[in-house]
């Protein structure tokens, strides 16, 4: 089959240049490629195009650092069911479920034909959260435990239904989609590019830098403007600061859940120091306002470079002490080791990404496989990989990535020219008409993808967003199978997935 070949640093692609093939050909070719571990789908979605739906697929070749683009179409009122790819490759389940929910497309043989998000503009308005079709089991010794959708504290809404035999979890099903935010529609509805960037920052507040970077890069590709080396360096520093802050926060959360107060308090202090460093740079602890298309309002000065380097060095030193204490604590090891394990094979089948996938031995890291400026050098990024796939492995990946991020920031800023000029943001640059571009960024949770498509006048006609949590919620459900239900909190914290990143 003919695919359009591009990469993560290339310009946008005209829609007419993206091959459009029959579904049978698309199905056969994609099925064969996904049987090879070098490939996985970054995004697969459909959009109305006159009187038909056009389906777009972004397939990543992790061995060659290529992005393959192809499409197929379906008459909008055609009632023919398409053979389900999920039946062969479970990693495609969120994409097919989303397409079916939005447009009423039927996928024959789909093993999980359930709503994904309950968006406000869904095809079947009679489908509501109140009648979500949870799986059930029957047996005299079985019982159900329902958690949510309203949770204690400030956690966002989500429903968890456990099927248990005594204390043992046999099955967990997670139902999300309570928020109906319509972020993608809002992005396409406004022509104000500054507002578009603010919306991207709000996709998932703890990943504001990752999502803003993904959209900014998609817009820059459409405008034909490259990213200057100094600006690319600043964005990488911001991404790694965000990674440090959140991995430290999760270390503290896991420590809290097992009563390790020293680790919790130490990590709370270090996380505060990290986000305060970002605030001293741009005025916001989460990096909002820092990433803008074409330029920056907060260029790094020599004084800020010195401040960031000193703070990061001290954070890494103190955090390494916490890491060593955790590794030498028998009580923590007893709780974390061999708990909530997800084998590499299962993680690959469901399309797992990010640090959770790397903890299971699946080396998925866009910084290595699909690098963008600052990572695309003579020496590729060396991802942190663990093999056990349990809570301890996910924690240890976090620990090593904090220290690795500190090293990356130190090396980048040691060579940074603070005297150079950086352009101001450009919110008015014309965009290529009838074109597609994407931003692929390795956020702290994993693979973050924004796809932007323009209309004939160069306005944003559609934006499709993928947060890494879209794949990894299923990994959490697999992790608790066979575990005691009392181990769910630490399994959950070891993934720390995003409700709002899912509920677009």
LINPE-V822665 format. One record per residue. N is the residue number from 1. RES is the residue in three letters. OMEGA is omega in whole degrees, -180 to 180 (999 if undefined). Layout:
BEGIN
n = (N,N)
res = (RES,RES)
omega = (OMEGA,OMEGA)
END
This chain:
BEGIN
n = (1,2,3,4,5,6,7,8,9,10,11,12,13,14,15,16,17,18,19,20,21,22,23,24,25,26,27,28,29,30,31,32,33,34,35,36,37,38,39,40,41,42,43,44,45,46,47,48,49,50,51,52,53,54,55,56,57,58,59,60,61,62,63,64,65,66,67,68,69,70,71,72,73,74,75,76,77,78,79,80,81,82,83,84,85,86,87,88,89,90,91,92,93,94,95,96,97,98,99,100,101,102,103,104,105,106,107,108,109,110,111,112,113,114,115,116,117,118,119,120,121,122,123,124,125,126,127,128,129,130,131,132,133,134,135,136,137,138,139,140,141,142,143,144,145,146,147,148,149,150,151,152,153,154,155,156,157,158,159,160,161,162,163,164,165,166,167,168,169,170,171,172,173,174,175,176,177,178,179,180,181,182,183,184,185,186,187,188,189,190,191,192,193,194,195,196,197,198,199,200,201,202,203,204,205,206,207,208,209,210,211,212,213,214,215,216,217,218,219,220,221,222,223,224,225,226,227,228,229,230,231,232,233,234,235,236,237,238,239,240,241,242,243,244,245,246,247,248,249,250,251,252,253,254,255,256,257,258,259,260,261,262,263,264,265,266,267,268,269,270,271,272,273,274,275,276,277,278,279,280,281,282,283,284,285,286,287,288,289,290,291,292,293,294,295,296,297,298,299,300,301,302,303,304,305,306,307,308,309,310,311,312,313,314,315,316,317,318,319,320,321,322,323,324,325,326,327,328,329,330,331,332,333,334,335,336,337,338,339,340,341,342,343,344,345,346,347,348,349,350,351,352,353,354,355,356,357,358,359,360,361,362,363,364,365,366,367,368,369,370,371,372,373,374,375,376,377,378,379,380,381,382,383,384,385,386,387,388,389,390,391,392,393,394,395,396,397,398,399,400,401,402,403,404,405,406,407,408,409,410,411,412,413,414,415,416,417,418,419,420,421,422,423,424,425,426,427,428,429,430,431,432,433,434,435,436,437,438,439,440,441,442,443,444,445,446,447,448,449,450,451,452,453,454,455,456,457,458,459,460,461,462,463,464,465,466,467,468,469,470,471,472,473,474,475,476,477,478,479,480,481,482,483,484,485,486,487,488,489,490,491,492,493,494,495,496,497,498,499,500,501,502,503,504)
res = (UNK,UNK,UNK,UNK,UNK,UNK,UNK,UNK,UNK,UNK,UNK,UNK,UNK,UNK,UNK,UNK,UNK,UNK,UNK,UNK,UNK,UNK,UNK,UNK,UNK,UNK,UNK,UNK,UNK,UNK,UNK,UNK,UNK,UNK,UNK,UNK,UNK,UNK,UNK,UNK,UNK,UNK,UNK,UNK,UNK,UNK,UNK,UNK,UNK,UNK,UNK,UNK,UNK,UNK,UNK,UNK,UNK,UNK,UNK,UNK,UNK,UNK,UNK,UNK,UNK,UNK,UNK,UNK,UNK,UNK,UNK,UNK,UNK,UNK,UNK,UNK,UNK,UNK,UNK,UNK,UNK,UNK,UNK,UNK,UNK,UNK,UNK,UNK,UNK,UNK,UNK,UNK,UNK,UNK,UNK,UNK,UNK,UNK,UNK,UNK,UNK,UNK,UNK,UNK,UNK,UNK,UNK,UNK,UNK,UNK,UNK,UNK,UNK,UNK,UNK,UNK,UNK,UNK,UNK,UNK,UNK,UNK,UNK,UNK,UNK,UNK,UNK,UNK,UNK,UNK,UNK,UNK,UNK,UNK,UNK,UNK,UNK,UNK,UNK,UNK,UNK,UNK,UNK,UNK,UNK,UNK,UNK,UNK,UNK,UNK,UNK,UNK,UNK,UNK,UNK,UNK,UNK,UNK,UNK,UNK,UNK,UNK,UNK,UNK,UNK,UNK,UNK,UNK,UNK,UNK,UNK,UNK,UNK,UNK,UNK,UNK,UNK,UNK,UNK,UNK,UNK,UNK,UNK,UNK,UNK,UNK,UNK,UNK,UNK,UNK,UNK,UNK,UNK,UNK,UNK,UNK,UNK,UNK,UNK,UNK,UNK,UNK,UNK,UNK,UNK,UNK,UNK,UNK,UNK,UNK,UNK,UNK,UNK,UNK,UNK,UNK,UNK,UNK,UNK,UNK,UNK,UNK,UNK,UNK,UNK,UNK,UNK,UNK,UNK,UNK,UNK,UNK,UNK,UNK,UNK,UNK,UNK,UNK,UNK,UNK,UNK,UNK,UNK,UNK,UNK,UNK,UNK,UNK,UNK,UNK,UNK,UNK,UNK,UNK,UNK,UNK,UNK,UNK,UNK,UNK,UNK,UNK,UNK,UNK,UNK,UNK,UNK,UNK,UNK,UNK,UNK,UNK,UNK,UNK,UNK,UNK,UNK,UNK,UNK,UNK,UNK,UNK,UNK,UNK,UNK,UNK,UNK,UNK,UNK,UNK,UNK,UNK,UNK,UNK,UNK,UNK,UNK,UNK,UNK,UNK,UNK,UNK,UNK,UNK,UNK,UNK,UNK,UNK,UNK,UNK,UNK,UNK,UNK,UNK,UNK,UNK,UNK,UNK,UNK,UNK,UNK,UNK,UNK,UNK,UNK,UNK,UNK,UNK,UNK,UNK,UNK,UNK,UNK,UNK,UNK,UNK,UNK,UNK,UNK,UNK,UNK,UNK,UNK,UNK,UNK,UNK,UNK,UNK,UNK,UNK,UNK,UNK,UNK,UNK,UNK,UNK,UNK,UNK,UNK,UNK,UNK,UNK,UNK,UNK,UNK,UNK,UNK,UNK,UNK,UNK,UNK,UNK,UNK,UNK,UNK,UNK,UNK,UNK,UNK,UNK,UNK,UNK,UNK,UNK,UNK,UNK,UNK,UNK,UNK,UNK,UNK,UNK,UNK,UNK,UNK,UNK,UNK,UNK,UNK,UNK,UNK,UNK,UNK,UNK,UNK,UNK,UNK,UNK,UNK,UNK,UNK,UNK,UNK,UNK,UNK,UNK,UNK,UNK,UNK,UNK,UNK,UNK,UNK,UNK,UNK,UNK,UNK,UNK,UNK,UNK,UNK,UNK,UNK,UNK,UNK,UNK,UNK,UNK,UNK,UNK,UNK,UNK,UNK,UNK,UNK,UNK,UNK,UNK,UNK,UNK,UNK,UNK,UNK,UNK,UNK,UNK,UNK,UNK,UNK,UNK,UNK,UNK,UNK,UNK,UNK,UNK,UNK,UNK,UNK,UNK,UNK,UNK,UNK,UNK,UNK,UNK,UNK,UNK,UNK,UNK,UNK,UNK,UNK,UNK,UNK,UNK,UNK,UNK,UNK,UNK,UNK,UNK,UNK,UNK,UNK,UNK,UNK,UNK,UNK,UNK,UNK,UNK,UNK,UNK)
omega = (-179,175,172,-177,176,177,-172,180,-174,180,179,-177,175,-177,-178,179,178,-177,175,-174,174,-176,-180,178,179,-179,-177,-176,-179,178,-180,-179,-178,173,177,-175,-180,-176,164,-174,176,177,178,-173,179,177,175,177,-175,-175,-179,171,175,-177,179,178,173,-177,-179,172,-174,180,-176,-179,179,172,-178,-180,174,-179,169,-175,180,175,-169,-178,178,-175,179,177,178,175,-175,172,179,180,178,-175,-177,-180,-178,-175,-179,-179,180,179,179,179,180,-177,-179,-167,179,177,179,177,-176,180,179,-175,-178,-174,-177,177,-179,-172,-172,-179,-176,-178,-178,-177,-178,-177,178,178,-177,178,-176,-180,177,-173,178,173,179,173,179,179,-175,-177,-176,175,-179,173,-180,177,180,9,178,-178,177,177,-173,-179,-177,-172,175,-178,179,177,179,169,-170,168,-171,178,-176,177,175,-176,172,174,-176,179,180,177,-177,-167,174,-174,178,-176,-178,179,179,178,-179,-175,-179,175,-179,-173,175,178,176,179,177,177,178,179,-177,178,174,-171,179,177,-176,-179,-178,-178,178,179,-180,180,180,-180,177,180,180,177,178,-179,-179,179,176,179,-180,-177,-179,179,177,178,-180,179,179,177,179,178,-178,173,177,178,179,-177,-174,177,175,179,-180,175,177,180,177,177,180,-175,177,175,179,-171,-180,179,180,-176,180,-178,176,180,-178,176,177,178,-179,-178,174,175,176,179,178,179,-170,179,179,-175,-177,176,178,-176,-176,-176,179,-178,173,-177,-178,172,-175,180,178,173,178,180,180,176,180,179,-179,-179,-179,-179,-179,179,-180,178,-179,-179,-177,179,179,176,177,-180,-179,178,179,-178,-179,-179,-179,-178,177,180,180,180,-170,-176,179,177,176,-176,173,-179,180,-177,180,179,178,-179,-176,178,-179,-178,170,-176,177,178,-179,177,177,178,180,-171,177,180,-177,178,179,-171,-179,-171,172,-176,-175,173,-178,179,-180,178,-177,176,-179,-176,176,-176,169,-173,-170,178,-178,-180,-179,179,179,176,-178,174,178,-177,-179,-178,175,-179,179,179,178,178,180,180,180,-179,-179,-176,176,-179,-173,179,-178,-179,-180,180,175,-179,174,178,179,-178,-175,-179,179,-179,179,-180,176,-177,178,173,-180,170,179,-175,174,175,-176,175,-178,-170,180,-173,172,176,-180,179,-178,177,-175,179,-180,175,178,179,-179,172,176,-172,172,172,-179,179,180,179,-165,174,179,177,176,179,178,-175,-174,179,180,177,171,-177,178,178,-179,-178,-179,174,-180,-179,-179,173,-177,-177,-173,172,-176,175,176,-175,-177,999)
END
